[in-house]
Amino acid sequence: MKFLFWFLVVWLVWRWWRSVRRLGARRAAARDAQASGGVAPDWMVPCAHCGLHVPQAEMLMDDAGLAYCSEAHRRLGVRHG
Ligand SMILES: [Zn+2]
């Protein structure tokens, strides 16, 4: 009977450890989804020249760190007025 008791204890500990691990994995996954939400691949940025919104992956950046929709607008720079 003593063996059966220890078997039960080990089984319960194993079950508890498994549920803790699963909870931690779920929390980490939620945190990753939240972190990547701000910098999604299709994040839109406005062109500094014409104001057109372009995906971050397709935008062009100048030395000042401003985003442009095309090479032509990047050469023209920020539109004043
Ligand atoms: Zn533009």
PDB file of the backbone (N, CA, C, O) and the ligand in Angstrom, with CONECT records:
HET     ZN  A 101       1
ATOM      1  N   MET A   1       0.819  -1.220   0.000  1.00  0.00           N
ATOM      2  CA  MET A   1       0.000   0.000   0.000  1.00  0.00           C
ATOM      3  C   MET A   1       0.846   1.260   0.000  1.00  0.00           C
ATOM      4  O   MET A   1       0.436   2.294  -0.528  1.00  0.00           O
ATOM      5  N   LYS A   2       2.043   1.169   0.601  1.00  0.00           N
ATOM      6  CA  LYS A   2       2.922   2.328   0.677  1.00  0.00           C
ATOM      7  C   LYS A   2       3.366   2.768  -0.728  1.00  0.00           C
ATOM      8  O   LYS A   2       3.469   3.956  -1.034  1.00  0.00           O
ATOM      9  N   PHE A   3       3.618   1.772  -1.549  1.00  0.00           N
ATOM     10  CA  PHE A   3       4.031   2.043  -2.929  1.00  0.00           C
ATOM     11  C   PHE A   3       2.938   2.802  -3.683  1.00  0.00           C
ATOM     12  O   PHE A   3       3.211   3.743  -4.428  1.00  0.00           O
ATOM     13  N   LEU A   4       1.701   2.370  -3.470  1.00  0.00           N
ATOM     14  CA  LEU A   4       0.554   2.982  -4.133  1.00  0.00           C
ATOM     15  C   LEU A   4       0.424   4.453  -3.727  1.00  0.00           C
ATOM     16  O   LEU A   4       0.093   5.313  -4.544  1.00  0.00           O
ATOM     17  N   PHE A   5       0.692   4.718  -2.443  1.00  0.00           N
ATOM     18  CA  PHE A   5       0.601   6.098  -1.936  1.00  0.00           C
ATOM     19  C   PHE A   5       1.616   6.995  -2.630  1.00  0.00           C
ATOM     20  O   PHE A   5       1.282   8.098  -3.063  1.00  0.00           O
ATOM     21  N   TRP A   6       2.857   6.522  -2.736  1.00  0.00           N
ATOM     22  CA  TRP A   6       3.903   7.327  -3.383  1.00  0.00           C
ATOM     23  C   TRP A   6       3.658   7.503  -4.879  1.00  0.00           C
ATOM     24  O   TRP A   6       3.968   8.538  -5.469  1.00  0.00           O
ATOM     25  N   PHE A   7       3.098   6.464  -5.461  1.00  0.00           N
ATOM     26  CA  PHE A   7       2.753   6.539  -6.875  1.00  0.00           C
ATOM     27  C   PHE A   7       1.741   7.657  -7.093  1.00  0.00           C
ATOM     28  O   PHE A   7       1.835   8.413  -8.060  1.00  0.00           O
ATOM     29  N   LEU A   8       0.776   7.754  -6.189  1.00  0.00           N
ATOM     30  CA  LEU A   8      -0.268   8.775  -6.266  1.00  0.00           C
ATOM     31  C   LEU A   8       0.339  10.172  -6.094  1.00  0.00           C
ATOM     32  O   LEU A   8      -0.028  11.111  -6.801  1.00  0.00           O
ATOM     33  N   VAL A   9       1.280  10.293  -5.137  1.00  0.00           N
ATOM     34  CA  VAL A   9       1.928  11.583  -4.878  1.00  0.00           C
ATOM     35  C   VAL A   9       2.691  12.049  -6.121  1.00  0.00           C
ATOM     36  O   VAL A   9       2.572  13.197  -6.549  1.00  0.00           O
ATOM     37  N   VAL A  10       3.482  11.123  -6.691  1.00  0.00           N
ATOM     38  CA  VAL A  10       4.267  11.451  -7.888  1.00  0.00           C
ATOM     39  C   VAL A  10       3.353  11.845  -9.045  1.00  0.00           C
ATOM     40  O   VAL A  10       3.628  12.789  -9.786  1.00  0.00           O
ATOM     41  N   TRP A  11       2.265  11.101  -9.179  1.00  0.00           N
ATOM     42  CA  TRP A  11       1.324  11.368 -10.267  1.00  0.00           C
ATOM     43  C   TRP A  11       0.706  12.765 -10.120  1.00  0.00           C
ATOM     44  O   TRP A  11       0.561  13.502 -11.095  1.00  0.00           O
ATOM     45  N   LEU A  12       0.342  13.113  -8.866  1.00  0.00           N
ATOM     46  CA  LEU A  12      -0.270  14.418  -8.612  1.00  0.00           C
ATOM     47  C   LEU A  12       0.717  15.556  -8.872  1.00  0.00           C
ATOM     48  O   LEU A  12       0.362  16.580  -9.456  1.00  0.00           O
ATOM     49  N   VAL A  13       1.976  15.357  -8.424  1.00  0.00           N
ATOM     50  CA  VAL A  13       3.015  16.369  -8.643  1.00  0.00           C
ATOM     51  C   VAL A  13       3.263  16.554 -10.135  1.00  0.00           C
ATOM     52  O   VAL A  13       3.405  17.671 -10.631  1.00  0.00           O
ATOM     53  N   TRP A  14       3.312  15.416 -10.838  1.00  0.00           N
ATOM     54  CA  TRP A  14       3.540  15.460 -12.281  1.00  0.00           C
ATOM     55  C   TRP A  14       2.413  16.216 -12.986  1.00  0.00           C
ATOM     56  O   TRP A  14       2.661  17.008 -13.895  1.00  0.00           O
ATOM     57  N   ARG A  15       1.182  15.964 -12.562  1.00  0.00           N
ATOM     58  CA  ARG A  15       0.017  16.649 -13.151  1.00  0.00           C
ATOM     59  C   ARG A  15       0.082  18.144 -12.880  1.00  0.00           C
ATOM     60  O   ARG A  15      -0.192  18.957 -13.763  1.00  0.00           O
ATOM     61  N   TRP A  16       0.449  18.505 -11.647  1.00  0.00           N
ATOM     62  CA  TRP A  16       0.535  19.922 -11.257  1.00  0.00           C
ATOM     63  C   TRP A  16       1.627  20.626 -12.070  1.00  0.00           C
ATOM     64  O   TRP A  16       1.424  21.733 -12.568  1.00  0.00           O
ATOM     65  N   TRP A  17       2.777  19.979 -12.195  1.00  0.00           N
ATOM     66  CA  TRP A  17       3.919  20.542 -12.921  1.00  0.00           C
ATOM     67  C   TRP A  17       3.559  20.766 -14.392  1.00  0.00           C
ATOM     68  O   TRP A  17       3.948  21.761 -15.004  1.00  0.00           O
ATOM     69  N   ARG A  18       2.803  19.810 -14.938  1.00  0.00           N
ATOM     70  CA  ARG A  18       2.394  19.916 -16.334  1.00  0.00           C
ATOM     71  C   ARG A  18       1.461  21.103 -16.552  1.00  0.00           C
ATOM     72  O   ARG A  18       1.588  21.822 -17.543  1.00  0.00           O
ATOM     73  N   SER A  19       0.523  21.307 -15.628  1.00  0.00           N
ATOM     74  CA  SER A  19      -0.434  22.405 -15.773  1.00  0.00           C
ATOM     75  C   SER A  19       0.269  23.757 -15.616  1.00  0.00           C
ATOM     76  O   SER A  19      -0.090  24.724 -16.289  1.00  0.00           O
ATOM     77  N   VAL A  20       1.269  23.827 -14.731  1.00  0.00           N
ATOM     78  CA  VAL A  20       2.036  25.057 -14.527  1.00  0.00           C
ATOM     79  C   VAL A  20       2.811  25.395 -15.797  1.00  0.00           C
ATOM     80  O   VAL A  20       2.839  26.544 -16.239  1.00  0.00           O
ATOM     81  N   ARG A  21       3.433  24.381 -16.370  1.00  0.00           N
ATOM     82  CA  ARG A  21       4.205  24.572 -17.604  1.00  0.00           C
ATOM     83  C   ARG A  21       3.318  25.049 -18.751  1.00  0.00           C
ATOM     84  O   ARG A  21       3.701  25.927 -19.524  1.00  0.00           O
ATOM     85  N   ARG A  22       2.121  24.454 -18.849  1.00  0.00           N
ATOM     86  CA  ARG A  22       1.198  24.800 -19.930  1.00  0.00           C
ATOM     87  C   ARG A  22       0.712  26.241 -19.761  1.00  0.00           C
ATOM     88  O   ARG A  22       0.545  26.965 -20.742  1.00  0.00           O
ATOM     89  N   LEU A  23       0.489  26.648 -18.513  1.00  0.00           N
ATOM     90  CA  LEU A  23       0.035  28.008 -18.229  1.00  0.00           C
ATOM     91  C   LEU A  23       1.123  29.002 -18.606  1.00  0.00           C
ATOM     92  O   LEU A  23       0.837  30.052 -19.180  1.00  0.00           O
ATOM     93  N   GLY A  24       2.376  28.670 -18.282  1.00  0.00           N
ATOM     94  CA  GLY A  24       3.502  29.547 -18.604  1.00  0.00           C
ATOM     95  C   GLY A  24       3.674  29.703 -20.103  1.00  0.00           C
ATOM     96  O   GLY A  24       3.960  30.800 -20.582  1.00  0.00           O
ATOM     97  N   ALA A  25       3.506  28.621 -20.851  1.00  0.00           N
ATOM     98  CA  ALA A  25       3.637  28.656 -22.310  1.00  0.00           C
ATOM     99  C   ALA A  25       2.550  29.523 -22.921  1.00  0.00           C
ATOM    100  O   ALA A  25       2.783  30.265 -23.876  1.00  0.00           O
ATOM    101  N   ARG A  26       1.340  29.413 -22.342  1.00  0.00           N
ATOM    102  CA  ARG A  26       0.224  30.202 -22.871  1.00  0.00           C
ATOM    103  C   ARG A  26       0.472  31.688 -22.620  1.00  0.00           C
ATOM    104  O   ARG A  26       0.181  32.523 -23.476  1.00  0.00           O
ATOM    105  N   ARG A  27       1.005  32.013 -21.452  1.00  0.00           N
ATOM    106  CA  ARG A  27       1.305  33.409 -21.116  1.00  0.00           C
ATOM    107  C   ARG A  27       2.379  33.963 -22.051  1.00  0.00           C
ATOM    108  O   ARG A  27       2.271  35.098 -22.514  1.00  0.00           O
ATOM    109  N   ALA A  28       3.409  33.173 -22.331  1.00  0.00           N
ATOM    110  CA  ALA A  28       4.506  33.599 -23.200  1.00  0.00           C
ATOM    111  C   ALA A  28       3.991  33.842 -24.616  1.00  0.00           C
ATOM    112  O   ALA A  28       4.407  34.791 -25.280  1.00  0.00           O
ATOM    113  N   ALA A  29       3.086  32.983 -25.074  1.00  0.00           N
ATOM    114  CA  ALA A  29       2.528  33.120 -26.422  1.00  0.00           C
ATOM    115  C   ALA A  29       1.705  34.402 -26.525  1.00  0.00           C
ATOM    116  O   ALA A  29       1.754  35.100 -27.538  1.00  0.00           O
ATOM    117  N   ALA A  30       0.947  34.706 -25.469  1.00  0.00           N
ATOM    118  CA  ALA A  30       0.130  35.919 -25.454  1.00  0.00           C
ATOM    119  C   ALA A  30       1.018  37.158 -25.448  1.00  0.00           C
ATOM    120  O   ALA A  30       0.714  38.160 -26.095  1.00  0.00           O
ATOM    121  N   ARG A  31       2.114  37.072 -24.712  1.00  0.00           N
ATOM    122  CA  ARG A  31       3.046  38.187 -24.633  1.00  0.00           C
ATOM    123  C   ARG A  31       3.718  38.419 -25.993  1.00  0.00           C
ATOM    124  O   ARG A  31       3.894  39.566 -26.403  1.00  0.00           O
ATOM    125  N   ASP A  32       4.088  37.358 -26.683  1.00  0.00           N
ATOM    126  CA  ASP A  32       4.712  37.473 -28.000  1.00  0.00           C
ATOM    127  C   ASP A  32       3.753  38.101 -29.005  1.00  0.00           C
ATOM    128  O   ASP A  32       4.151  38.941 -29.812  1.00  0.00           O
ATOM    129  N   ALA A  33       2.483  37.687 -28.949  1.00  0.00           N
ATOM    130  CA  ALA A  33       1.482  38.224 -29.872  1.00  0.00           C
ATOM    131  C   ALA A  33       1.299  39.717 -29.632  1.00  0.00           C
ATOM    132  O   ALA A  33       1.140  40.493 -30.575  1.00  0.00           O
ATOM    133  N   GLN A  34       1.324  40.110 -28.367  1.00  0.00           N
ATOM    134  CA  GLN A  34       1.162  41.517 -28.003  1.00  0.00           C
ATOM    135  C   GLN A  34       2.371  42.323 -28.465  1.00  0.00           C
ATOM    136  O   GLN A  34       2.220  43.443 -28.953  1.00  0.00           O
ATOM    137  N   ALA A  35       3.564  41.763 -28.316  1.00  0.00           N
ATOM    138  CA  ALA A  35       4.793  42.468 -28.678  1.00  0.00           C
ATOM    139  C   ALA A  35       4.897  42.659 -30.183  1.00  0.00           C
ATOM    140  O   ALA A  35       5.326  43.715 -30.647  1.00  0.00           O
ATOM    141  N   SER A  36       4.508  41.645 -30.945  1.00  0.00           N
ATOM    142  CA  SER A  36       4.605  41.739 -32.407  1.00  0.00           C
ATOM    143  C   SER A  36       3.465  42.562 -32.993  1.00  0.00           C
ATOM    144  O   SER A  36       3.529  42.968 -34.153  1.00  0.00           O
ATOM    145  N   GLY A  37       2.415  42.814 -32.200  1.00  0.00           N
ATOM    146  CA  GLY A  37       1.275  43.589 -32.698  1.00  0.00           C
ATOM    147  C   GLY A  37       1.646  45.007 -33.087  1.00  0.00           C
ATOM    148  O   GLY A  37       1.065  45.561 -34.020  1.00  0.00           O
ATOM    149  N   GLY A  38       2.620  45.614 -32.378  1.00  0.00           N
ATOM    150  CA  GLY A  38       3.012  46.983 -32.671  1.00  0.00           C
ATOM    151  C   GLY A  38       3.855  47.123 -33.911  1.00  0.00           C
ATOM    152  O   GLY A  38       3.845  48.186 -34.532  1.00  0.00           O
ATOM    153  N   VAL A  39       4.578  46.106 -34.296  1.00  0.00           N
ATOM    154  CA  VAL A  39       5.458  46.182 -35.460  1.00  0.00           C
ATOM    155  C   VAL A  39       5.114  45.075 -36.460  1.00  0.00           C
ATOM    156  O   VAL A  39       5.979  44.311 -36.888  1.00  0.00           O
ATOM    157  N   ALA A  40       3.826  45.008 -36.819  1.00  0.00           N
ATOM    158  CA  ALA A  40       3.374  44.020 -37.796  1.00  0.00           C
ATOM    159  C   ALA A  40       4.005  44.311 -39.162  1.00  0.00           C
ATOM    160  O   ALA A  40       4.302  45.467 -39.465  1.00  0.00           O
ATOM    161  N   PRO A  41       4.212  43.287 -39.987  1.00  0.00           N
ATOM    162  CA  PRO A  41       4.834  43.490 -41.305  1.00  0.00           C
ATOM    163  C   PRO A  41       4.059  44.450 -42.195  1.00  0.00           C
ATOM    164  O   PRO A  41       4.640  45.128 -43.043  1.00  0.00           O
ATOM    165  N   ASP A  42       2.723  44.508 -41.997  1.00  0.00           N
ATOM    166  CA  ASP A  42       1.919  45.379 -42.854  1.00  0.00           C
ATOM    167  C   ASP A  42       1.592  46.711 -42.181  1.00  0.00           C
ATOM    168  O   ASP A  42       0.590  47.348 -42.507  1.00  0.00           O
ATOM    169  N   TRP A  43       2.431  47.121 -41.255  1.00  0.00           N
ATOM    170  CA  TRP A  43       2.265  48.397 -40.573  1.00  0.00           C
ATOM    171  C   TRP A  43       2.397  49.519 -41.592  1.00  0.00           C
ATOM    172  O   TRP A  43       3.377  49.553 -42.336  1.00  0.00           O
ATOM    173  N   MET A  44       1.429  50.446 -41.645  1.00  0.00           N
ATOM    174  CA  MET A  44       1.419  51.504 -42.652  1.00  0.00           C
ATOM    175  C   MET A  44       2.065  52.777 -42.114  1.00  0.00           C
ATOM    176  O   MET A  44       1.805  53.189 -40.983  1.00  0.00           O
ATOM    177  N   VAL A  45       2.908  53.393 -42.939  1.00  0.00           N
ATOM    178  CA  VAL A  45       3.551  54.651 -42.557  1.00  0.00           C
ATOM    179  C   VAL A  45       3.270  55.696 -43.647  1.00  0.00           C
ATOM    180  O   VAL A  45       3.270  55.366 -44.833  1.00  0.00           O
ATOM    181  N   PRO A  46       3.031  56.949 -43.253  1.00  0.00           N
ATOM    182  CA  PRO A  46       2.735  57.979 -44.251  1.00  0.00           C
ATOM    183  C   PRO A  46       3.998  58.516 -44.930  1.00  0.00           C
ATOM    184  O   PRO A  46       5.040  58.681 -44.296  1.00  0.00           O
ATOM    185  N   CYS A  47       3.880  58.781 -46.226  1.00  0.00           N
ATOM    186  CA  CYS A  47       4.980  59.369 -46.985  1.00  0.00           C
ATOM    187  C   CYS A  47       5.157  60.815 -46.535  1.00  0.00           C
ATOM    188  O   CYS A  47       4.182  61.555 -46.400  1.00  0.00           O
ATOM    189  N   ALA A  48       6.412  61.216 -46.304  1.00  0.00           N
ATOM    190  CA  ALA A  48       6.680  62.574 -45.821  1.00  0.00           C
ATOM    191  C   ALA A  48       6.427  63.611 -46.914  1.00  0.00           C
ATOM    192  O   ALA A  48       6.305  64.799 -46.618  1.00  0.00           O
ATOM    193  N   HIS A  49       6.349  63.180 -48.164  1.00  0.00           N
ATOM    194  CA  HIS A  49       6.130  64.121 -49.268  1.00  0.00           C
ATOM    195  C   HIS A  49       4.654  64.251 -49.636  1.00  0.00           C
ATOM    196  O   HIS A  49       4.121  65.360 -49.665  1.00  0.00           O
ATOM    197  N   CYS A  50       3.993  63.133 -49.915  1.00  0.00           N
ATOM    198  CA  CYS A  50       2.602  63.195 -50.392  1.00  0.00           C
ATOM    199  C   CYS A  50       1.585  62.713 -49.362  1.00  0.00           C
ATOM    200  O   CYS A  50       0.383  62.906 -49.544  1.00  0.00           O
ATOM    201  N   GLY A  51       2.052  62.090 -48.286  1.00  0.00           N
ATOM    202  CA  GLY A  51       1.143  61.650 -47.236  1.00  0.00           C
ATOM    203  C   GLY A  51       0.501  60.299 -47.491  1.00  0.00           C
ATOM    204  O   GLY A  51      -0.299  59.824 -46.686  1.00  0.00           O
ATOM    205  N   LEU A  52       0.853  59.679 -48.614  1.00  0.00           N
ATOM    206  CA  LEU A  52       0.303  58.362 -48.943  1.00  0.00           C
ATOM    207  C   LEU A  52       0.826  57.320 -47.947  1.00  0.00           C
ATOM    208  O   LEU A  52       2.013  57.291 -47.620  1.00  0.00           O
ATOM    209  N   HIS A  53      -0.085  56.473 -47.477  1.00  0.00           N
ATOM    210  CA  HIS A  53       0.320  55.435 -46.531  1.00  0.00           C
ATOM    211  C   HIS A  53       0.832  54.209 -47.279  1.00  0.00           C
ATOM    212  O   HIS A  53       0.141  53.645 -48.128  1.00  0.00           O
ATOM    213  N   VAL A  54       2.040  53.816 -46.951  1.00  0.00           N
ATOM    214  CA  VAL A  54       2.650  52.648 -47.592  1.00  0.00           C
ATOM    215  C   VAL A  54       3.070  51.637 -46.524  1.00  0.00           C
ATOM    216  O   VAL A  54       3.412  52.025 -45.407  1.00  0.00           O
ATOM    217  N   PRO A  55       3.047  50.334 -46.862  1.00  0.00           N
ATOM    218  CA  PRO A  55       3.506  49.319 -45.893  1.00  0.00           C
ATOM    219  C   PRO A  55       4.966  49.561 -45.509  1.00  0.00           C
ATOM    220  O   PRO A  55       5.788  49.958 -46.335  1.00  0.00           O
ATOM    221  N   GLN A  56       5.259  49.313 -44.242  1.00  0.00           N
ATOM    222  CA  GLN A  56       6.612  49.558 -43.723  1.00  0.00           C
ATOM    223  C   GLN A  56       7.673  48.816 -44.539  1.00  0.00           C
ATOM    224  O   GLN A  56       8.800  49.291 -44.672  1.00  0.00           O
ATOM    225  N   ALA A  57       7.314  47.663 -45.078  1.00  0.00           N
ATOM    226  CA  ALA A  57       8.262  46.846 -45.849  1.00  0.00           C
ATOM    227  C   ALA A  57       8.611  47.496 -47.185  1.00  0.00           C
ATOM    228  O   ALA A  57       9.678  47.238 -47.741  1.00  0.00           O
ATOM    229  N   GLU A  58       7.694  48.357 -47.712  1.00  0.00           N
ATOM    230  CA  GLU A  58       7.903  48.959 -49.038  1.00  0.00           C
ATOM    231  C   GLU A  58       8.374  50.399 -48.960  1.00  0.00           C
ATOM    232  O   GLU A  58       8.720  50.988 -49.984  1.00  0.00           O
ATOM    233  N   MET A  59       8.397  50.968 -47.790  1.00  0.00           N
ATOM    234  CA  MET A  59       8.761  52.388 -47.676  1.00  0.00           C
ATOM    235  C   MET A  59      10.265  52.586 -47.870  1.00  0.00           C
ATOM    236  O   MET A  59      11.064  51.663 -47.709  1.00  0.00           O
ATOM    237  N   LEU A  60      10.622  53.827 -48.222  1.00  0.00           N
ATOM    238  CA  LEU A  60      12.020  54.208 -48.363  1.00  0.00           C
ATOM    239  C   LEU A  60      12.323  55.256 -47.297  1.00  0.00           C
ATOM    240  O   LEU A  60      11.501  56.134 -47.037  1.00  0.00           O
ATOM    241  N   MET A  61      13.497  55.164 -46.683  1.00  0.00           N
ATOM    242  CA  MET A  61      13.837  56.078 -45.607  1.00  0.00           C
ATOM    243  C   MET A  61      15.041  56.937 -45.993  1.00  0.00           C
ATOM    244  O   MET A  61      16.001  56.447 -46.587  1.00  0.00           O
ATOM    245  N   ASP A  62      14.975  58.233 -45.645  1.00  0.00           N
ATOM    246  CA  ASP A  62      16.123  59.108 -45.928  1.00  0.00           C
ATOM    247  C   ASP A  62      17.044  59.164 -44.712  1.00  0.00           C
ATOM    248  O   ASP A  62      16.807  58.497 -43.704  1.00  0.00           O
ATOM    249  N   ASP A  63      18.095  59.970 -44.825  1.00  0.00           N
ATOM    250  CA  ASP A  63      19.084  60.053 -43.738  1.00  0.00           C
ATOM    251  C   ASP A  63      18.483  60.569 -42.432  1.00  0.00           C
ATOM    252  O   ASP A  63      18.959  60.243 -41.345  1.00  0.00           O
ATOM    253  N   ALA A  64      17.432  61.379 -42.556  1.00  0.00           N
ATOM    254  CA  ALA A  64      16.791  61.947 -41.362  1.00  0.00           C
ATOM    255  C   ALA A  64      15.820  60.962 -40.702  1.00  0.00           C
ATOM    256  O   ALA A  64      15.271  61.250 -39.638  1.00  0.00           O
ATOM    257  N   GLY A  65      15.608  59.797 -41.334  1.00  0.00           N
ATOM    258  CA  GLY A  65      14.711  58.801 -40.768  1.00  0.00           C
ATOM    259  C   GLY A  65      13.267  58.996 -41.167  1.00  0.00           C
ATOM    260  O   GLY A  65      12.369  58.424 -40.548  1.00  0.00           O
ATOM    261  N   LEU A  66      13.023  59.814 -42.215  1.00  0.00           N
ATOM    262  CA  LEU A  66      11.661  60.041 -42.692  1.00  0.00           C
ATOM    263  C   LEU A  66      11.304  59.001 -43.748  1.00  0.00           C
ATOM    264  O   LEU A  66      12.152  58.566 -44.527  1.00  0.00           O
ATOM    265  N   ALA A  67      10.036  58.615 -43.757  1.00  0.00           N
ATOM    266  CA  ALA A  67       9.573  57.580 -44.680  1.00  0.00           C
ATOM    267  C   ALA A  67       8.980  58.199 -45.936  1.00  0.00           C
ATOM    268  O   ALA A  67       8.315  59.233 -45.876  1.00  0.00           O
ATOM    269  N   TYR A  68       9.228  57.552 -47.083  1.00  0.00           N
ATOM    270  CA  TYR A  68       8.684  58.001 -48.365  1.00  0.00           C
ATOM    271  C   TYR A  68       8.100  56.811 -49.107  1.00  0.00           C
ATOM    272  O   TYR A  68       8.500  55.666 -48.898  1.00  0.00           O
ATOM    273  N   CYS A  69       7.122  57.116 -49.999  1.00  0.00           N
ATOM    274  CA  CYS A  69       6.444  56.046 -50.723  1.00  0.00           C
ATOM    275  C   CYS A  69       7.258  55.571 -51.916  1.00  0.00           C
ATOM    276  O   CYS A  69       7.117  54.424 -52.340  1.00  0.00           O
ATOM    277  N   SER A  70       8.112  56.438 -52.465  1.00  0.00           N
ATOM    278  CA  SER A  70       8.878  56.075 -53.661  1.00  0.00           C
ATOM    279  C   SER A  70      10.228  56.782 -53.660  1.00  0.00           C
ATOM    280  O   SER A  70      10.465  57.709 -52.886  1.00  0.00           O
ATOM    281  N   GLU A  71      11.116  56.314 -54.558  1.00  0.00           N
ATOM    282  CA  GLU A  71      12.444  56.924 -54.691  1.00  0.00           C
ATOM    283  C   GLU A  71      12.321  58.379 -55.157  1.00  0.00           C
ATOM    284  O   GLU A  71      13.089  59.236 -54.720  1.00  0.00           O
ATOM    285  N   ALA A  72      11.354  58.659 -56.043  1.00  0.00           N
ATOM    286  CA  ALA A  72      11.137  60.019 -56.564  1.00  0.00           C
ATOM    287  C   ALA A  72      10.784  60.973 -55.423  1.00  0.00           C
ATOM    288  O   ALA A  72      11.308  62.084 -55.349  1.00  0.00           O
ATOM    289  N   HIS A  73       9.893  60.531 -54.538  1.00  0.00           N
ATOM    290  CA  HIS A  73       9.481  61.400 -53.423  1.00  0.00           C
ATOM    291  C   HIS A  73      10.604  61.528 -52.393  1.00  0.00           C
ATOM    292  O   HIS A  73      10.716  62.546 -51.710  1.00  0.00           O
ATOM    293  N   ARG A  74      11.418  60.509 -52.291  1.00  0.00           N
ATOM    294  CA  ARG A  74      12.534  60.582 -51.357  1.00  0.00           C
ATOM    295  C   ARG A  74      13.530  61.652 -51.825  1.00  0.00           C
ATOM    296  O   ARG A  74      14.108  62.374 -51.014  1.00  0.00           O
ATOM    297  N   ARG A  75      13.719  61.738 -53.158  1.00  0.00           N
ATOM    298  CA  ARG A  75      14.635  62.739 -53.715  1.00  0.00           C
ATOM    299  C   ARG A  75      14.030  64.135 -53.564  1.00  0.00           C
ATOM    300  O   ARG A  75      14.760  65.100 -53.335  1.00  0.00           O
ATOM    301  N   LEU A  76      12.708  64.255 -53.691  1.00  0.00           N
ATOM    302  CA  LEU A  76      12.034  65.548 -53.559  1.00  0.00           C
ATOM    303  C   LEU A  76      12.024  66.007 -52.092  1.00  0.00           C
ATOM    304  O   LEU A  76      12.038  67.206 -51.812  1.00  0.00           O
ATOM    305  N   GLY A  77      12.001  65.059 -51.176  1.00  0.00           N
ATOM    306  CA  GLY A  77      12.041  65.384 -49.759  1.00  0.00           C
ATOM    307  C   GLY A  77      10.691  65.815 -49.219  1.00  0.00           C
ATOM    308  O   GLY A  77       9.665  65.633 -49.873  1.00  0.00           O
ATOM    309  N   VAL A  78      10.695  66.392 -48.015  1.00  0.00           N
ATOM    310  CA  VAL A  78       9.465  66.824 -47.358  1.00  0.00           C
ATOM    311  C   VAL A  78       8.857  67.999 -48.117  1.00  0.00           C
ATOM    312  O   VAL A  78       9.549  68.960 -48.453  1.00  0.00           O
ATOM    313  N   ARG A  79       7.575  67.911 -48.379  1.00  0.00           N
ATOM    314  CA  ARG A  79       6.884  68.983 -49.099  1.00  0.00           C
ATOM    315  C   ARG A  79       6.554  70.103 -48.115  1.00  0.00           C
ATOM    316  O   ARG A  79       5.916  69.867 -47.089  1.00  0.00           O
ATOM    317  N   HIS A  80       6.982  71.291 -48.424  1.00  0.00           N
ATOM    318  CA  HIS A  80       6.719  72.430 -47.539  1.00  0.00           C
ATOM    319  C   HIS A  80       5.511  73.204 -48.061  1.00  0.00           C
ATOM    320  O   HIS A  80       5.374  73.454 -49.259  1.00  0.00           O
ATOM    321  N   GLY A  81       4.664  73.563 -47.146  1.00  0.00           N
ATOM    322  CA  GLY A  81       3.487  74.366 -47.500  1.00  0.00           C
ATOM    323  C   GLY A  81       2.390  73.465 -47.948  1.00  0.00           C
ATOM    324  O   GLY A  81       1.306  73.935 -48.293  1.00  0.00           O
TER     325      GLY A  81
HETATM  326 ZN    ZN A 101       4.915  59.973 -51.661  1.00  0.00          ZN2+
END
